[in-house]
Amino acid sequence: MNVNIEPSWKVQLDREFEQSYFQDLATFVKQEYQNHTCYPKGKDIFSAFDHCPFQETKVVIIGQDPYHGPNQANGLCFSVKDGIPHPPSLVNIFKEIKVDVQKPYPQSGNLERWAEQGVLLLNATLTVRAHEAGSHQNRGWERFTDAVIQTVSGELEGVVFLLWGGFAKKKAKLIDKTKHHILTSGHPSPLSANRGLWFGNQHFSTTNKLLAQMGKEPIDW
């Protein structure tokens, strides 16, 4: 089936789009968007890929679900649109960046600027019904995004995977550890961060050190 996604990803993922599970998923998502308010906007469902072409992927951050409040989700995990108040997890991400790489706390929570430097901001589930967290889980998105992780692992070299929290850490089994770097920590949500499982992980400076060692351009977080 024809999926409107960035061309380099389309080449890599075409086999997934042709499978029956994905066609069932597409039917489900289409019906949900017709009958309910869903996020992100249809044009933003594959935004994480559109802003980060396949061959330019240097870092992968894995989230779980899009934000389910009005005007928050923009198709990139942890990211919100310009002018939208920062959700608690994003606040804690920016606080860690401020300490770790001495970068001022930003005005905008839109992480497209990261994606355009090669950071794939991948939610495991790419859509959600308004105000109903997890409402589109177990419909096929996870199978698709697992295939994305395996494709990055198999086809690219020296990618830094940032796995935050128990859900993301389970994805480590999909990654070839002999070719890539995996950094793990607690989730940036207040529940985890306030228990000392997030702050001080230094993932942003460590990622840049690893990229530099591989001769790749560091990320301007």
Order of alpha helices (4+ residues) and beta strands (2+ residues): alpha-alpha-beta-alpha-beta-alpha-alpha-beta-beta-alpha-beta-alpha-beta-alpha-alpha
